[in-house]
């Protein structure tokens, strides 16, 4: 594997993981209700999109413009997996070791938000009650659920990485 790809993937992955941990810690410290704010989720996605674009732009430049689809995808995927691993590790530590009661508080906030949203959209009471019941049985911040979520995050990142690789790969030269 090319050293530039490895170096950039690892360094941006560590940076993304630390940023994710800082965002989670900030939300935790400021107000747990921020975990259900849709606008904050969009801002975070945009930040990660910008980081991915900077990563691939920098790597392509360091490779002097010669960037295959595989190299672009590999660079992004390494970064994503490392970032997700650091983020999930931090979340496991925060919600299962440092402050296990926070996961219960967040779950209550999510249940309340979901019920209110379903009611706003005219969902029948039976459907709202069923959704609440299922959510109360689930613990999304348990170690097992966080690890399951990381698998879905990696899969989503892979799809996103495929798209970015298509955009950033070198165009074939015309002869």
Backbone as JSON Lines, residues from 0, in Angstrom:
{"i":0,"aa":"X","n":[0.85,-1.18,0.0],"ca":[0.0,0.0,0.0],"c":[0.9,1.24,0.0]}
{"i":1,"aa":"X","n":[0.49,2.23,-0.75],"ca":[1.22,3.49,-0.85],"c":[1.29,4.16,0.52]}
{"i":2,"aa":"X","n":[2.47,4.64,0.88],"ca":[2.68,5.27,2.19],"c":[1.86,6.56,2.35]}
{"i":3,"aa":"X","n":[1.68,7.31,1.29],"ca":[0.9,8.55,1.37],"c":[-0.55,8.22,1.71]}
{"i":4,"aa":"X","n":[-1.08,7.2,1.06],"ca":[-2.46,6.78,1.33],"c":[-2.61,6.33,2.78]}
{"i":5,"aa":"X","n":[-1.68,5.52,3.22],"ca":[-1.73,5.02,4.6],"c":[-1.6,6.17,5.6]}
{"i":6,"aa":"X","n":[-0.6,7.04,5.39],"ca":[-0.35,8.16,6.31],"c":[-1.55,9.08,6.4]}
{"i":7,"aa":"X","n":[-2.1,9.47,5.24],"ca":[-3.23,10.39,5.25],"c":[-4.48,9.72,5.82]}
{"i":8,"aa":"X","n":[-4.73,8.47,5.45],"ca":[-5.89,7.75,5.99],"c":[-5.84,7.65,7.49]}
{"i":9,"aa":"X","n":[-4.68,7.29,8.02],"ca":[-4.54,7.15,9.48],"c":[-4.64,8.51,10.17]}
{"i":10,"aa":"X","n":[-3.91,9.51,9.66],"ca":[-3.92,10.81,10.35],"c":[-5.31,11.46,10.31]}
{"i":11,"aa":"X","n":[-5.99,11.39,9.17],"ca":[-7.33,11.96,9.11],"c":[-8.33,11.13,9.91]}
{"i":12,"aa":"X","n":[-8.11,9.82,9.98],"ca":[-8.97,8.96,10.8],"c":[-8.86,9.3,12.27]}
{"i":13,"aa":"X","n":[-7.62,9.49,12.74],"ca":[-7.42,9.88,14.14],"c":[-8.05,11.24,14.39]}
{"i":14,"aa":"X","n":[-7.83,12.17,13.45],"ca":[-8.41,13.51,13.61],"c":[-9.94,13.44,13.66]}
{"i":15,"aa":"X","n":[-10.54,12.66,12.78],"ca":[-11.99,12.53,12.76],"c":[-12.51,11.88,14.04]}
{"i":16,"aa":"X","n":[-11.82,10.85,14.5],"ca":[-12.23,10.17,15.73],"c":[-12.17,11.1,16.93]}
{"i":17,"aa":"X","n":[-11.08,11.86,17.03],"ca":[-10.94,12.81,18.14],"c":[-12.0,13.9,18.03]}
{"i":18,"aa":"X","n":[-12.24,14.4,16.83],"ca":[-13.28,15.41,16.64],"c":[-14.64,14.86,17.06]}
{"i":19,"aa":"X","n":[-14.94,13.65,16.67],"ca":[-16.21,13.02,17.04],"c":[-16.34,12.89,18.55]}
{"i":20,"aa":"X","n":[-15.26,12.47,19.2],"ca":[-15.28,12.36,20.66],"c":[-15.48,13.73,21.31]}
{"i":21,"aa":"X","n":[-14.83,14.75,20.76],"ca":[-15.0,16.11,21.3],"c":[-16.42,16.63,21.1]}
{"i":22,"aa":"X","n":[-17.01,16.33,19.95],"ca":[-18.4,16.74,19.71],"c":[-19.33,16.05,20.7]}
{"i":23,"aa":"X","n":[-19.16,14.74,20.87],"ca":[-20.0,14.0,21.82],"c":[-19.81,14.53,23.23]}
{"i":24,"aa":"X","n":[-18.56,14.76,23.63],"ca":[-18.29,15.27,24.97],"c":[-18.89,16.66,25.16]}
{"i":25,"aa":"X","n":[-18.84,17.48,24.12],"ca":[-19.42,18.83,24.21],"c":[-20.93,18.76,24.36]}
{"i":26,"aa":"X","n":[-21.57,17.94,23.55],"ca":[-23.03,17.78,23.65],"c":[-23.38,17.25,25.04]}
{"i":27,"aa":"X","n":[-22.65,16.27,25.51],"ca":[-22.87,15.7,26.84],"c":[-22.75,16.78,27.92]}
{"i":28,"aa":"X","n":[-21.72,17.63,27.81],"ca":[-21.48,18.66,28.82],"c":[-22.47,19.82,28.74]}
{"i":29,"aa":"X","n":[-22.9,20.16,27.52],"ca":[-23.77,21.33,27.34],"c":[-25.22,20.99,27.64]}
{"i":30,"aa":"X","n":[-25.77,20.0,26.92],"ca":[-27.19,19.68,27.08],"c":[-27.5,18.37,26.36]}
{"i":31,"aa":"X","n":[-27.93,17.37,27.09],"ca":[-28.24,16.07,26.48],"c":[-29.34,16.17,25.43]}
{"i":32,"aa":"X","n":[-30.18,17.19,25.5],"ca":[-31.24,17.37,24.51],"c":[-30.69,17.62,23.11]}
{"i":33,"aa":"X","n":[-29.45,18.07,23.03],"ca":[-28.85,18.31,21.71],"c":[-28.67,17.02,20.92]}
{"i":34,"aa":"X","n":[-28.68,15.87,21.6],"ca":[-28.54,14.59,20.89],"c":[-29.71,14.33,19.93]}
{"i":35,"aa":"X","n":[-30.84,15.01,20.1],"ca":[-31.98,14.78,19.2],"c":[-32.25,15.97,18.27]}
{"i":36,"aa":"X","n":[-31.37,16.93,18.24],"ca":[-31.57,18.09,17.37],"c":[-31.14,17.75,15.94]}
{"i":37,"aa":"X","n":[-32.08,17.78,15.01],"ca":[-31.81,17.41,13.63],"c":[-30.78,18.32,12.98]}
{"i":38,"aa":"X","n":[-30.83,19.6,13.3],"ca":[-29.91,20.56,12.68],"c":[-28.46,20.28,13.08]}
{"i":39,"aa":"X","n":[-28.26,19.81,14.29],"ca":[-26.91,19.49,14.74],"c":[-26.38,18.27,13.97]}
{"i":40,"aa":"X","n":[-27.25,17.31,13.73],"ca":[-26.86,16.14,12.93],"c":[-26.43,16.54,11.54]}
{"i":41,"aa":"X","n":[-27.15,17.48,10.94],"ca":[-26.8,17.95,9.59],"c":[-25.45,18.68,9.61]}
{"i":42,"aa":"X","n":[-25.24,19.52,10.63],"ca":[-23.96,20.24,10.74],"c":[-22.81,19.25,10.87]}
{"i":43,"aa":"X","n":[-22.99,18.23,11.68],"ca":[-21.93,17.23,11.88],"c":[-21.66,16.47,10.58]}
{"i":44,"aa":"X","n":[-22.69,16.1,9.85],"ca":[-22.5,15.41,8.57],"c":[-21.73,16.3,7.59]}
{"i":45,"aa":"X","n":[-22.07,17.58,7.55],"ca":[-21.37,18.51,6.66],"c":[-19.9,18.62,7.05]}
{"i":46,"aa":"X","n":[-19.62,18.66,8.35],"ca":[-18.22,18.72,8.81],"c":[-17.46,17.49,8.35]}
{"i":47,"aa":"X","n":[-18.07,16.29,8.5],"ca":[-17.4,15.05,8.07],"c":[-17.24,15.01,6.54]}
{"i":48,"aa":"X","n":[-18.2,15.55,5.82],"ca":[-18.09,15.64,4.36],"c":[-16.9,16.52,3.97]}
{"i":49,"aa":"X","n":[-16.77,17.64,4.64],"ca":[-15.66,18.55,4.35],"c":[-14.32,17.87,4.66]}
{"i":50,"aa":"X","n":[-14.26,17.16,5.78],"ca":[-13.03,16.45,6.14],"c":[-12.68,15.41,5.07]}
{"i":51,"aa":"X","n":[-13.68,14.67,4.59],"ca":[-13.45,13.68,3.53],"c":[-12.95,14.31,2.25]}
{"i":52,"aa":"X","n":[-13.52,15.44,1.89],"ca":[-13.09,16.15,0.68],"c":[-11.67,16.66,0.83]}
{"i":53,"aa":"X","n":[-11.35,17.23,1.99],"ca":[-9.99,17.72,2.24],"c":[-9.0,16.55,2.2]}
{"i":54,"aa":"X","n":[-9.36,15.44,2.82],"ca":[-8.51,14.25,2.82],"c":[-8.19,13.8,1.39]}
{"i":55,"aa":"X","n":[-9.22,13.64,0.58],"ca":[-8.99,13.13,-0.78],"c":[-8.3,14.16,-1.67]}
{"i":56,"aa":"X","n":[-8.6,15.42,-1.49],"ca":[-7.93,16.48,-2.25],"c":[-6.43,16.5,-1.92]}
{"i":57,"aa":"X","n":[-6.13,16.47,-0.63],"ca":[-4.73,16.48,-0.18],"c":[-3.98,15.24,-0.7]}
{"i":58,"aa":"X","n":[-4.6,14.08,-0.59],"ca":[-3.95,12.85,-1.02],"c":[-3.71,12.86,-2.53]}
{"i":59,"aa":"X","n":[-4.72,13.29,-3.28],"ca":[-4.56,13.35,-4.74],"c":[-3.43,14.31,-5.12]}
{"i":60,"aa":"X","n":[-3.36,15.43,-4.43],"ca":[-2.3,16.4,-4.71],"c":[-0.92,15.79,-4.39]}
{"i":61,"aa":"X","n":[-0.82,15.09,-3.25],"ca":[0.45,14.48,-2.86],"c":[0.85,13.35,-3.82]}
{"i":62,"aa":"X","n":[-0.14,12.74,-4.45],"ca":[0.13,11.7,-5.45],"c":[0.31,12.29,-6.84]}
{"i":63,"aa":"X","n":[0.43,13.61,-6.9],"ca":[0.66,14.35,-8.15],"c":[-0.45,14.13,-9.18]}
{"i":64,"aa":"X","n":[-1.68,14.05,-8.67],"ca":[-2.84,13.97,-9.54],"c":[-3.18,12.58,-10.03]}
{"i":65,"aa":"X","n":[-2.34,11.61,-9.78],"ca":[-2.59,10.23,-10.21],"c":[-3.27,9.47,-9.06]}
{"i":66,"aa":"X","n":[-4.58,9.35,-9.12],"ca":[-5.37,8.81,-8.01],"c":[-6.4,7.85,-8.58]}
{"i":67,"aa":"X","n":[-6.15,6.56,-8.42],"ca":[-7.1,5.58,-8.95],"c":[-8.33,5.51,-8.04]}
{"i":68,"aa":"X","n":[-9.38,4.91,-8.56],"ca":[-10.6,4.72,-7.78],"c":[-10.27,3.94,-6.51]}
{"i":69,"aa":"X","n":[-9.51,2.86,-6.66],"ca":[-9.16,2.02,-5.51],"c":[-8.37,2.82,-4.47]}
{"i":70,"aa":"X","n":[-7.42,3.62,-4.9],"ca":[-6.62,4.41,-3.96],"c":[-7.49,5.44,-3.24]}
{"i":71,"aa":"X","n":[-8.38,6.09,-3.97],"ca":[-9.26,7.08,-3.36],"c":[-10.18,6.41,-2.32]}
{"i":72,"aa":"X","n":[-10.76,5.28,-2.71],"ca":[-11.64,4.57,-1.78],"c":[-10.87,4.08,-0.56]}
{"i":73,"aa":"X","n":[-9.7,3.51,-0.78],"ca":[-8.9,2.98,0.33],"c":[-8.52,4.08,1.3]}
{"i":74,"aa":"X","n":[-8.12,5.22,0.78],"ca":[-7.76,6.36,1.63],"c":[-8.93,6.76,2.52]}
{"i":75,"aa":"X","n":[-10.08,6.93,1.9],"ca":[-11.27,7.34,2.66],"c":[-11.68,6.25,3.65]}
{"i":76,"aa":"X","n":[-11.66,5.0,3.23],"ca":[-12.13,3.9,4.07],"c":[-11.24,3.72,5.3]}
{"i":77,"aa":"X","n":[-9.93,3.82,5.13],"ca":[-9.02,3.73,6.28],"c":[-9.37,4.83,7.28]}
{"i":78,"aa":"X","n":[-9.53,6.03,6.79],"ca":[-9.86,7.16,7.65],"c":[-11.19,6.92,8.37]}
{"i":79,"aa":"X","n":[-12.19,6.47,7.64],"ca":[-13.51,6.26,8.23],"c":[-13.5,5.19,9.31]}
{"i":80,"aa":"X","n":[-12.85,4.09,9.05],"ca":[-12.82,2.98,10.04],"c":[-12.1,3.42,11.31]}
{"i":81,"aa":"X","n":[-10.98,4.1,11.17],"ca":[-10.25,4.57,12.35],"c":[-11.08,5.59,13.11]}
{"i":82,"aa":"X","n":[-11.7,6.53,12.4],"ca":[-12.55,7.54,13.06],"c":[-13.71,6.9,13.79]}
{"i":83,"aa":"X","n":[-14.36,5.94,13.17],"ca":[-15.5,5.26,13.8],"c":[-15.04,4.48,15.03]}
{"i":84,"aa":"X","n":[-13.9,3.8,14.91],"ca":[-13.38,3.02,16.05],"c":[-13.1,3.92,17.26]}
{"i":85,"aa":"X","n":[-12.47,5.06,17.03],"ca":[-12.17,5.98,18.13],"c":[-13.46,6.52,18.72]}
{"i":86,"aa":"X","n":[-14.39,6.92,17.86],"ca":[-15.66,7.47,18.31],"c":[-16.45,6.47,19.13]}
{"i":87,"aa":"X","n":[-16.56,5.24,18.64],"ca":[-17.32,4.2,19.35],"c":[-16.62,3.85,20.67]}
{"i":88,"aa":"X","n":[-15.31,3.77,20.65],"ca":[-14.56,3.52,21.88],"c":[-14.84,4.58,22.93]}
{"i":89,"aa":"X","n":[-14.86,5.84,22.5],"ca":[-15.17,6.93,23.42],"c":[-16.6,6.82,23.95]}
{"i":90,"aa":"X","n":[-17.55,6.53,23.05],"ca":[-18.95,6.41,23.47],"c":[-19.14,5.26,24.46]}
{"i":91,"aa":"X","n":[-18.47,4.14,24.22],"ca":[-18.56,3.01,25.15],"c":[-18.03,3.44,26.52]}
{"i":92,"aa":"X","n":[-16.9,4.1,26.52],"ca":[-16.3,4.57,27.77],"c":[-17.22,5.56,28.48]}
{"i":93,"aa":"X","n":[-17.72,6.56,27.75],"ca":[-18.56,7.59,28.35],"c":[-19.87,7.02,28.89]}
{"i":94,"aa":"X","n":[-20.58,6.26,28.07],"ca":[-21.93,5.84,28.43],"c":[-22.02,4.52,29.19]}
{"i":95,"aa":"X","n":[-20.92,3.8,29.31],"ca":[-20.97,2.52,30.02],"c":[-20.01,2.44,31.19]}
{"i":96,"aa":"X","n":[-19.06,3.39,31.28],"ca":[-18.1,3.39,32.38],"c":[-18.18,4.69,33.17]}
{"i":97,"aa":"X","n":[-18.0,5.81,32.49],"ca":[-17.94,7.11,33.17],"c":[-19.3,7.52,33.72]}
{"i":98,"aa":"X","n":[-20.34,7.51,32.88],"ca":[-21.67,7.95,33.31],"c":[-22.77,7.1,32.69]}
{"i":99,"aa":"X","n":[-22.97,5.89,33.22],"ca":[-24.01,5.0,32.65],"c":[-25.42,5.58,32.74]}
{"i":100,"aa":"X","n":[-25.66,6.48,33.68],"ca":[-27.01,7.06,33.79],"c":[-27.33,7.98,32.61]}
{"i":101,"aa":"X","n":[-26.31,8.5,31.95],"ca":[-26.54,9.41,30.81],"c":[-27.25,8.68,29.68]}
{"i":102,"aa":"X","n":[-26.93,7.41,29.46],"ca":[-27.58,6.68,28.36],"c":[-29.07,6.53,28.63]}
{"i":103,"aa":"X","n":[-29.47,6.38,29.9],"ca":[-30.9,6.3,30.22],"c":[-31.59,7.65,29.99]}
{"i":104,"aa":"X","n":[-30.9,8.72,30.37],"ca":[-31.45,10.07,30.17],"c":[-31.63,10.36,28.68]}
{"i":105,"aa":"X","n":[-30.63,10.02,27.88],"ca":[-30.72,10.26,26.44],"c":[-31.83,9.41,25.83]}
{"i":106,"aa":"X","n":[-31.95,8.17,26.26],"ca":[-33.0,7.29,25.74],"c":[-34.38,7.88,26.05]}
{"i":107,"aa":"X","n":[-34.57,8.42,27.25],"ca":[-35.84,9.07,27.6],"c":[-36.11,10.28,26.69]}
{"i":108,"aa":"X","n":[-35.07,11.06,26.43],"ca":[-35.2,12.23,25.56],"c":[-35.59,11.79,24.15]}
{"i":109,"aa":"X","n":[-34.94,10.75,23.65],"ca":[-35.23,10.24,22.31],"c":[-36.66,9.7,22.24]}
{"i":110,"aa":"X","n":[-37.09,8.99,23.25],"ca":[-38.45,8.44,23.28],"c":[-39.48,9.57,23.27]}
{"i":111,"aa":"X","n":[-39.25,10.58,24.09],"ca":[-40.17,11.73,24.15],"c":[-40.22,12.45,22.79]}
{"i":112,"aa":"X","n":[-39.05,12.68,22.21],"ca":[-38.95,13.37,20.92],"c":[-39.67,12.56,19.83]}
{"i":113,"aa":"X","n":[-39.44,11.25,19.83],"ca":[-40.06,10.38,18.82],"c":[-41.58,10.39,18.96]}
{"i":114,"aa":"X","n":[-42.07,10.28,20.19],"ca":[-43.51,10.28,20.43],"c":[-44.13,11.6,19.96]}
{"i":115,"aa":"X","n":[-43.49,12.71,20.3],"ca":[-44.0,14.03,19.89],"c":[-44.01,14.16,18.37]}
{"i":116,"aa":"X","n":[-42.95,13.7,17.74],"ca":[-42.86,13.78,16.28],"c":[-43.93,12.92,15.63]}
{"i":117,"aa":"X","n":[-44.11,11.7,16.13],"ca":[-45.14,10.81,15.56],"c":[-46.53,11.42,15.72]}
{"i":118,"aa":"X","n":[-46.78,12.04,16.86],"ca":[-48.09,12.66,17.09],"c":[-48.3,13.86,16.16]}
{"i":119,"aa":"X","n":[-47.24,14.65,15.94],"ca":[-47.33,15.79,15.02],"c":[-47.73,15.35,13.62]}
{"i":120,"aa":"X","n":[-47.23,14.17,13.21],"ca":[-47.53,13.66,11.88],"c":[-48.79,12.81,11.85]}
{"i":121,"aa":"X","n":[-49.53,12.82,12.95],"ca":[-50.83,12.16,12.98],"c":[-50.82,10.65,13.11]}
{"i":122,"aa":"X","n":[-49.76,10.11,13.69],"ca":[-49.69,8.65,13.88],"c":[-50.75,8.24,14.9]}
{"i":123,"aa":"X","n":[-51.38,7.1,14.69],"ca":[-52.37,6.62,15.66],"c":[-51.72,6.35,17.02]}
{"i":124,"aa":"X","n":[-52.5,6.49,18.07],"ca":[-51.99,6.29,19.43],"c":[-51.39,4.91,19.6]}
{"i":125,"aa":"X","n":[-52.0,3.91,18.99],"ca":[-51.5,2.54,19.12],"c":[-50.09,2.43,18.53]}
{"i":126,"aa":"X","n":[-49.85,3.09,17.41],"ca":[-48.53,3.05,16.78],"c":[-47.5,3.78,17.64]}
{"i":127,"aa":"X","n":[-47.9,4.91,18.22],"ca":[-47.01,5.67,19.09],"c":[-46.65,4.83,20.31]}
{"i":128,"aa":"X","n":[-47.66,4.22,20.92],"ca":[-47.43,3.39,22.1],"c":[-46.53,2.19,21.79]}
{"i":129,"aa":"X","n":[-46.74,1.57,20.64],"ca":[-45.91,0.43,20.23],"c":[-44.46,0.87,20.03]}
{"i":130,"aa":"X","n":[-44.27,2.02,19.39],"ca":[-42.91,2.53,19.16],"c":[-42.22,2.83,20.49]}
{"i":131,"aa":"X","n":[-42.95,3.44,21.4],"ca":[-42.39,3.76,22.72],"c":[-42.0,2.48,23.45]}
{"i":132,"aa":"X","n":[-42.88,1.48,23.39],"ca":[-42.6,0.21,24.06],"c":[-41.32,-0.42,23.53]}
{"i":133,"aa":"X","n":[-41.16,-0.44,22.2],"ca":[-39.96,-1.02,21.59],"c":[-38.71,-0.24,21.99]}
{"i":134,"aa":"X","n":[-38.83,1.08,22.03],"ca":[-37.69,1.91,22.37],"c":[-37.29,1.73,23.85]}
{"i":135,"aa":"X","n":[-38.28,1.51,24.71],"ca":[-37.98,1.29,26.12],"c":[-37.27,-0.04,26.35]}
{"i":136,"aa":"X","n":[-37.53,-1.01,25.48],"ca":[-36.88,-2.32,25.59],"c":[-35.46,-2.3,25.06]}
{"i":137,"aa":"X","n":[-35.12,-1.29,24.28],"ca":[-33.83,-1.2,23.63],"c":[-32.91,-0.26,24.42]}
{"i":138,"aa":"X","n":[-31.62,-0.54,24.41],"ca":[-30.64,0.32,25.05],"c":[-29.58,0.69,24.01]}
{"i":139,"aa":"X","n":[-29.82,1.75,23.22],"ca":[-28.94,2.06,22.09],"c":[-27.51,2.43,22.48]}
{"i":140,"aa":"X","n":[-27.25,2.72,23.74],"ca":[-25.9,3.09,24.15],"c":[-25.18,1.98,24.9]}
{"i":141,"aa":"X","n":[-25.75,0.77,24.9],"ca":[-25.03,-0.36,25.49],"c":[-23.84,-0.69,24.59]}
{"i":142,"aa":"X","n":[-22.86,-1.35,25.16],"ca":[-21.66,-1.7,24.4],"c":[-22.01,-2.49,23.14]}
{"i":143,"aa":"X","n":[-22.89,-3.47,23.28],"ca":[-23.27,-4.31,22.13],"c":[-23.95,-3.47,21.05]}
{"i":144,"aa":"X","n":[-24.88,-2.62,21.44],"ca":[-25.6,-1.79,20.46],"c":[-24.67,-0.77,19.8]}
{"i":145,"aa":"X","n":[-23.74,-0.21,20.56],"ca":[-22.78,0.72,19.97],"c":[-21.89,0.01,18.95]}
{"i":146,"aa":"X","n":[-21.49,-1.22,19.27],"ca":[-20.67,-1.99,18.32],"c":[-21.48,-2.36,17.07]}
{"i":147,"aa":"X","n":[-22.75,-2.72,17.26],"ca":[-23.61,-2.99,16.1],"c":[-23.75,-1.73,15.25]}
{"i":148,"aa":"X","n":[-23.95,-0.61,15.91],"ca":[-24.07,0.66,15.2],"c":[-22.82,1.0,14.43]}
{"i":149,"aa":"X","n":[-21.66,0.62,14.98],"ca":[-20.42,0.91,14.27],"c":[-20.34,0.11,12.97]}
{"i":150,"aa":"X","n":[-20.88,-1.1,12.97],"ca":[-20.89,-1.9,11.74],"c":[-21.73,-1.21,10.67]}
{"i":151,"aa":"X","n":[-22.88,-0.65,11.08],"ca":[-23.71,0.08,10.12],"c":[-23.02,1.37,9.68]}
{"i":152,"aa":"X","n":[-22.31,2.02,10.6],"ca":[-21.57,3.24,10.23],"c":[-20.48,2.94,9.22]}
{"i":153,"aa":"X","n":[-19.79,1.82,9.41],"ca":[-18.74,1.43,8.47],"c":[-19.35,1.13,7.1]}
{"i":154,"aa":"X","n":[-20.49,0.44,7.09],"ca":[-21.15,0.15,5.81],"c":[-21.59,1.45,5.13]}
{"i":155,"aa":"X","n":[-22.17,2.36,5.87],"ca":[-22.58,3.65,5.31],"c":[-21.39,4.45,4.81]}
{"i":156,"aa":"X","n":[-20.31,4.42,5.58],"ca":[-19.09,5.11,5.16],"c":[-18.51,4.5,3.9]}
{"i":157,"aa":"X","n":[-18.62,3.19,3.77],"ca":[-18.12,2.53,2.56],"c":[-18.89,3.02,1.34]}
{"i":158,"aa":"X","n":[-20.21,3.12,1.46],"ca":[-21.02,3.62,0.35],"c":[-20.65,5.07,0.02]}
{"i":159,"aa":"X","n":[-20.51,5.88,1.05],"ca":[-20.12,7.27,0.86],"c":[-18.72,7.35,0.25]}
{"i":160,"aa":"X","n":[-17.83,6.46,0.7],"ca":[-16.47,6.41,0.16],"c":[-16.44,6.05,-1.32]}
{"i":161,"aa":"X","n":[-17.36,5.15,-1.71],"ca":[-17.45,4.79,-3.13],"c":[-17.82,6.01,-3.97]}
{"i":162,"aa":"X","n":[-18.77,6.79,-3.48],"ca":[-19.19,8.0,-4.19],"c":[-18.04,9.01,-4.28]}
{"i":163,"aa":"X","n":[-17.38,9.25,-3.16],"ca":[-16.26,10.2,-3.18],"c":[-15.12,9.7,-4.07]}
{"i":164,"aa":"X","n":[-14.87,8.39,-4.05],"ca":[-13.81,7.83,-4.91],"c":[-14.13,8.06,-6.38]}
{"i":165,"aa":"X","n":[-15.41,7.93,-6.74],"ca":[-15.81,8.2,-8.12],"c":[-15.53,9.65,-8.5]}
{"i":166,"aa":"X","n":[-15.77,10.54,-7.57],"ca":[-15.58,11.96,-7.83],"c":[-14.09,12.32,-7.9]}
{"i":167,"aa":"X","n":[-13.28,11.73,-7.02],"ca":[-11.89,12.15,-6.9],"c":[-10.89,11.33,-7.7]}
{"i":168,"aa":"X","n":[-11.31,10.24,-8.28],"ca":[-10.34,9.44,-9.05],"c":[-9.85,10.26,-10.23]}
{"i":169,"aa":"X","n":[-8.65,9.94,-10.67],"ca":[-8.07,10.65,-11.82],"c":[-8.86,10.29,-13.07]}
{"i":170,"aa":"X","n":[-9.07,11.27,-13.89],"ca":[-9.75,11.03,-15.15],"c":[-8.76,10.39,-16.11]}
{"i":171,"aa":"X","n":[-9.19,9.43,-16.89],"ca":[-8.26,8.81,-17.86],"c":[-7.77,9.86,-18.86]}
{"i":172,"aa":"X","n":[-6.47,9.8,-19.13],"ca":[-5.91,10.78,-20.06],"c":[-6.27,10.39,-21.5]}
{"i":173,"aa":"X","n":[-6.5,11.39,-22.31],"ca":[-6.84,11.15,-23.71],"c":[-5.56,11.1,-24.52]}
{"i":174,"aa":"X","n":[-5.45,10.11,-25.38],"ca":[-4.23,9.99,-26.16],"c":[-4.48,10.29,-27.61]}
